[in-house]
Amino acid sequence: MNLRISFTLALLALSVPVRAAPLTVVGFNIESGDSSDHVISLQLEKSVGVDLWGLVDVWDESGWPDRLREGAQEGENSEFGSVLGLSGGDSRILVLYRNSRLRQIGVEELAAAQASARRPAPLAVHFRLDDAEEFWFLTVHLSESEGRRLTQAQALTEWASTASLPVVAVGTFNFGVAEDAERTDKAMDVLLSSGWRLARPVQHVGTRCSGGDRMEDLVFLAGPNIPWSARTEVMYPQSNYCPDSGRTSNHRPVLANLETTGKAPVITGSMPDRQIRPFFPEEMDVSQRHKPALANQPVAVPSPSSPGPAPVAQSDVSVDSREADSREAILKRLEALEEEARQLRKELESLPD
């Protein structure tokens, strides 16, 4: 009898589908035109348990995508795959995903939802999660122009209506969601009226440093009768995150815990409690300036048998002083160049296509 019961229970266990574990995703506008890939990759490295990254405004030169992928997989006991969008000039969309949980099935760039040739088309990646659930992961960077943004939203809803799978959408929507929620963007109204659901963060925090308390970076769920639920959180809510330094992004990342059954999501995955300290190239060894800063370099400690440092001559002190003055001058010049680059970028974005 006991053998028969055990056999029956075993059959029942085989017939019950295995439920996928909660999924953690992050949407992050890294502002590569005014940030450091070393600093951003270190932010990704110090994050824990993130399965999917939707990165916006990624430069595709000088090894940026590879450094970011290496940062995402550091310490995660899994390699990470990557999908880099082909459109957008020097401002691309990059998706990074945990190979041990996610299998890439297909990729699609939504040309109909592209604002202009200089802007990236929304990037949709078809994934299978834990050999069970399939879904689309959509990363967007919508236009700051209301008219273009409205056209993009209409194209997104049309695409999602034919996707036939759940859609998780992250990125910079530029809807400017206010805390009172009395006013919504026309483009956002298009999404909501077509069945998209905004995964509103548990705490309202402005996601762009120059945007006050308005949320420009969001997470949406869409698709046919999607049962998924989400718990969303704006990372780095502390006020001293802004203004950015010229080596950090002026956008806050948005993290979402997703549950495929509609139950309350389990809180998994996190980012550092504090912003990663920006550092200057002068602080790195020359041989390391073009490598990802994924960990603090060990400090060389002289062995007990090595001779102590020689007394510093007066001439050496004067050389050190001159070097310090030179370093300060270089840093001031670098700051001036960064400010000039910011202004030129604003002028470029204001030009017609």
C-alpha positions as a printed Julia matrix, in Angstrom:
353×3 Matrix{Float64}:
  0.0    0.0     0.0
  2.76   2.43    0.93
  4.5    1.66   -2.35
  1.32   2.42   -4.3
  0.82   5.74   -2.47
  4.42   6.74   -3.1
  4.05   5.91   -6.8
  0.84   7.97   -7.04
  2.44  10.96   -5.35
  5.39  10.74   -7.71
  3.05  10.83  -10.72
  1.21  13.82   -9.31
  4.49  15.64   -8.76
  5.47  15.05  -12.37
  2.12  16.38  -13.61
  2.39  19.68  -11.73
  4.18  22.31  -13.83
  7.3   23.78  -12.26
  6.68  27.41  -11.4
  9.4   29.84  -12.45
 11.15  31.67   -9.64
 10.62  35.44   -9.38
 12.39  37.48  -12.04
 14.3   40.68  -11.27
 14.74  43.29  -14.0
 16.27  46.77  -14.04
 15.78  49.63  -16.48
 18.65  52.13  -16.41
 19.44  55.13  -18.61
 23.22  55.24  -18.18
 23.68  58.54  -20.11
 26.86  57.34  -21.81
 27.51  60.72  -23.42
 28.13  62.15  -19.96
 29.2   59.24  -17.75
 32.04  56.76  -17.28
 31.73  53.13  -18.35
 34.05  52.21  -15.46
 31.69  53.77  -12.9
 28.53  52.35  -14.48
 30.03  48.85  -14.8
 30.98  49.02  -11.12
 27.36  49.86  -10.26
 26.28  46.77  -12.17
 28.94  44.67  -10.44
 27.86  45.77   -6.96
 24.24  44.9    -7.76
 22.97  41.5    -6.62
 20.5   39.07   -8.13
 19.45  41.06  -11.21
 18.43  38.72  -14.06
 17.74  41.25  -16.81
 19.11  44.71  -17.56
 17.52  47.09  -20.05
 20.19  49.77  -20.54
 19.43  52.95  -22.45
 21.81  55.45  -24.07
 24.75  53.08  -24.41
 27.77  54.05  -26.48
 28.78  51.19  -28.77
 32.44  52.24  -29.06
 35.55  51.75  -26.9
 34.32  48.51  -25.35
 31.31  49.95  -23.5
 28.94  46.97  -24.1
 31.58  44.4   -23.08
 32.49  46.27  -19.9
 28.86  46.57  -18.89
 28.24  42.86  -19.54
 31.29  41.92  -17.46
 30.05  44.15  -14.66
 26.57  42.56  -14.74
 27.89  39.0   -14.47
 30.56  39.67  -11.84
 29.77  37.63   -8.71
 26.49  36.24  -10.1
 27.61  32.61  -10.66
 26.4   32.84  -14.22
 27.59  34.25  -17.48
 25.49  37.01  -19.02
 24.47  37.31  -22.63
 23.95  40.61  -24.41
 21.86  42.06  -27.22
 22.92  45.44  -28.63
 20.47  47.38  -30.75
 21.63  48.38  -34.21
 19.9   51.76  -34.42
 20.47  55.06  -32.68
 23.96  56.15  -33.78
 26.09  56.54  -30.65
 23.08  56.08  -28.35
 22.1   52.41  -28.39
 19.95  50.09  -26.32
 21.69  47.16  -24.62
 19.98  44.17  -22.99
 22.0   41.98  -20.62
 20.56  38.67  -19.38
 21.45  35.8   -17.05
 22.28  32.76  -19.19
 21.48  30.28  -16.42
 17.82  31.34  -16.34
 17.02  33.01  -19.64
 17.22  31.65  -23.15
 17.11  34.15  -25.99
 14.67  33.03  -28.69
 14.35  36.09  -30.92
 15.13  39.79  -31.31
 13.19  42.57  -32.97
 13.84  46.29  -33.34
 10.57  48.18  -33.68
 11.37  50.52  -36.56
  7.79  51.83  -36.62
  8.33  53.17  -33.08
 11.65  54.9   -33.81
 11.52  58.67  -33.31
 14.36  59.55  -35.69
 17.53  58.17  -37.23
 19.57  59.49  -34.31
 17.32  57.83  -31.75
 17.31  54.08  -31.03
 14.3   52.03  -32.03
 12.72  50.14  -29.12
 14.46  46.8   -28.7
 12.32  43.71  -28.03
 13.96  40.43  -26.99
 11.97  37.19  -26.83
 13.03  35.08  -23.81
 12.16  31.75  -22.25
 12.45  31.85  -18.45
 13.61  28.71  -16.63
 12.56  26.58  -19.63
  8.94  27.49  -18.89
  7.43  30.95  -19.33
  8.02  32.9   -22.53
  7.79  36.67  -22.73
  9.03  39.77  -24.53
 11.43  42.13  -22.79
 11.05  45.58  -24.34
 13.51  48.42  -23.69
 12.6   51.9   -24.93
 13.93  55.43  -25.09
 11.01  57.58  -26.18
 11.36  61.08  -27.56
 11.17  64.22  -25.45
  8.96  65.71  -28.2
  5.31  65.18  -27.31
  4.24  64.65  -30.92
  6.9   62.07  -31.69
  6.34  60.35  -28.36
  2.63  60.0   -29.16
  3.42  58.39  -32.52
  5.84  56.01  -30.81
  3.26  55.02  -28.21
  0.72  54.22  -30.9
  3.26  52.0   -32.67
  4.12  50.24  -29.39
  0.5   49.4   -28.62
 -0.04  48.06  -32.12
  3.02  45.83  -31.8
  2.07  44.58  -28.31
 -1.46  43.73  -29.48
  0.01  41.17  -31.9
  2.83  39.92  -29.66
  0.68  37.07  -28.2
  3.01  36.89  -25.17
  3.44  38.87  -21.96
  5.47  42.04  -22.43
  7.72  43.6   -19.78
  8.65  47.12  -20.87
 11.36  49.23  -19.21
 13.32  52.33  -20.09
 13.01  56.1   -20.41
  9.45  56.91  -21.45
  9.65  60.68  -20.76
  6.05  60.72  -19.53
  6.87  62.8   -16.46
  4.59  60.89  -14.1
  3.68  63.11  -11.16
  3.01  61.88   -7.65
 -0.62  63.03   -7.6
 -1.24  61.17  -10.91
 -3.86  63.77  -11.88
 -2.09  64.61  -15.13
 -0.86  61.98  -17.53
  1.01  62.33  -20.79
 -1.03  61.82  -23.97
  1.35  59.08  -25.07
  0.97  57.39  -21.7
 -2.83  57.6   -22.06
 -2.49  55.65  -25.32
 -0.64  52.86  -23.53
 -3.02  52.72  -20.57
 -6.14  52.77  -22.74
 -4.83  49.79  -24.7
 -4.37  47.67  -21.57
 -0.79  48.43  -20.55
 -0.33  48.51  -16.77
  2.06  50.9   -15.06
  4.04  49.18  -12.3
  4.09  52.21  -10.03
  7.06  52.23   -7.6
  6.39  51.68   -3.9
  7.89  55.12   -3.24
  7.51  58.03   -5.62
 10.98  59.37   -6.51
 11.92  61.48   -9.5
 14.08  59.43  -11.83
 15.95  62.22  -13.63
 18.09  64.66  -11.72
 16.86  67.69  -13.65
 13.22  66.6   -13.56
 12.27  67.26   -9.94
  9.92  64.6    -8.59
  8.67  63.52  -12.02
  9.3   59.92  -13.05
 10.6   59.57  -16.6
 11.93  55.99  -16.24
  9.18  53.42  -15.77
  8.14  49.77  -15.93
  4.99  48.59  -17.74
  3.35  45.2   -18.15
  1.4   44.47  -21.31
  0.15  41.61  -23.44
 -2.95  39.41  -23.71
 -4.49  38.75  -20.28
 -1.08  38.95  -18.67
 -1.19  37.41  -15.17
  2.18  38.84  -14.16
  2.49  41.08  -11.12
  5.27  43.48  -10.24
  6.82  45.25   -7.28
  8.83  48.25   -8.5
 11.36  50.42   -6.72
 13.34  53.49   -7.76
 16.94  52.88   -6.74
 19.16  55.49   -5.01
 16.23  57.52   -3.65
 18.51  59.65   -1.44
 18.68  63.32   -2.45
 22.48  63.41   -2.68
 22.34  61.16   -5.77
 21.85  64.4    -7.72
 23.38  66.31   -9.32
 25.47  63.8   -11.21
 29.22  64.2   -11.4
 29.9   63.89  -15.11
 30.96  60.29  -14.54
 27.64  59.02  -13.22
 24.25  58.94  -14.88
 21.69  61.64  -14.12
 18.95  58.98  -14.24
 18.03  56.7   -11.38
 17.66  52.99  -12.18
 14.26  51.37  -11.67
 14.16  47.77  -10.35
 11.15  45.47  -10.66
 10.5   42.12   -8.98
  8.18  40.13  -11.25
  5.96  37.16  -10.43
  4.56  35.15  -13.35
  1.52  33.78  -11.47
  0.0   37.08  -10.4
  0.84  36.5    -6.74
  2.63  39.14   -4.68
  6.22  39.28   -5.93
  9.03  38.14   -3.68
 11.62  40.86   -3.13
 14.75  39.65   -4.89
 17.73  41.49   -6.31
 19.18  44.79   -5.17
 21.56  47.56   -6.11
 24.12  49.31   -3.88
 22.62  51.42   -1.12
 24.75  54.36   -2.19
 25.99  55.73   -5.47
 29.36  54.36   -6.56
 32.02  56.98   -5.89
 33.14  58.58   -9.15
 36.85  58.37   -9.78
 39.17  60.06  -12.25
 41.39  58.28  -14.78
 44.39  59.69  -12.95
 43.5   57.45  -10.0
 44.0   54.32  -12.09
 47.19  52.68  -13.29
 47.84  53.46  -16.95
 47.49  49.8   -17.93
 44.02  49.68  -16.3
 42.47  52.82  -17.77
 40.79  50.9   -20.59
 39.72  47.93  -18.49
 36.55  47.63  -16.39
 37.01  48.74  -12.79
 35.25  45.71  -11.34
 37.07  45.56   -8.03
 39.4   47.59   -5.9
 42.99  46.92   -6.82
 45.12  45.36   -4.03
 47.54  47.67   -2.3
 51.17  46.62   -2.59
 52.69  46.06    0.87
 56.49  45.99    1.1
 57.92  42.82    2.63
 59.67  43.07    6.01
 63.01  42.3     4.38
 62.72  45.14    1.87
 64.56  48.33    2.7
 62.55  51.26    3.99
 61.9   54.33    1.85
 64.81  56.66    1.34
 64.63  60.09    2.95
 62.88  62.6     0.72
 65.16  65.34   -0.49
 64.01  68.92   -0.73
 64.14  68.74   -4.51
 61.79  65.74   -4.45
 59.25  67.71   -2.42
 59.23  70.5    -4.97
 58.68  67.95   -7.76
 55.75  66.44   -5.85
 54.3   69.91   -5.41
 54.6   70.65   -9.11
 52.97  67.3    -9.93
 50.07  68.08   -7.59
 49.61  71.49   -9.23
 49.68  69.85  -12.65
 47.1   67.25  -11.58
 44.78  69.93  -10.25
 45.12  71.89  -13.48
 44.31  68.78  -15.53
 41.22  68.05  -13.43
 39.97  71.61  -13.85
 40.51  71.4   -17.59
 38.71  68.04  -17.68
 35.72  69.49  -15.86
 35.6   72.38  -18.34
 35.69  69.96  -21.27
 32.87  67.88  -19.74
 30.72  70.96  -19.35
 31.42  71.92  -22.96
 30.46  68.39  -24.05
 27.18  68.66  -22.15
 26.32  71.93  -23.88
 27.23  70.55  -27.32
 25.08  67.49  -26.7
 22.09  69.68  -25.83
 22.63  71.71  -29.01
 22.86  68.53  -31.08
 19.63  67.12  -29.66
 17.8   70.36  -30.41
 18.76  70.29  -34.1
 16.16  69.0   -36.59
 16.78  65.59  -38.16
